[in-house]
Amino acid sequence: MSSKMQKPYLHKTCITCKIGKYKEPSNGQEWHLVCDACEAILFCYEPMEHQARFHEDSTKYRGFFGGYGSAKTTTGAAEIIRHILETPRGRTLIGAQTVPQLEQTAMKEFFEMFPEELVEDYFKQQKILITTNGHEILFRPLDDEGKI
């Protein structure tokens, strides 16, 4: 069953190969579609107005603040995914104040959104993910500088 995000693009012609059609990924993830011909991935994230303003801001240091349910985690995950795809062989730190916060919010949202097809390797104990473009993502609690 396709998600609300996928429906506008499902069965449309692939923008990469112009031959295939977008289909749901076999793993059931809801944030992207896959071309049935060239296997290109279409990220289906459609930001709300306040999220789009954040994504369009080109200043070096940015913050995204809001109350519970204001899409802070989703916005951050989408921004990080864009960065990962645009920065082969880079390194990104995804952090949260404590291990439970890290696992229950940042990591949960990231893994729901990031296409599994782009994961080369995941070292669960070390909390390190390597993507197919060589980007390294470190997941770390920020409550102890020694853990970073």
Secondary structure, 3 states (H helix, E strand, C coil): CCCCCCCCCCCCECCCCCCCEEECCCCCCCCEEEECCCCCEEECCCCCHHHHHHHHCCCCCCCCCCCCCCCHHHHHHHHHHHHHHHCCCCEEEEEECCHHHHHHHHHHHHHHHCCHHHEEEEECCCCEEEECCCCEEEEEECCCHHHC
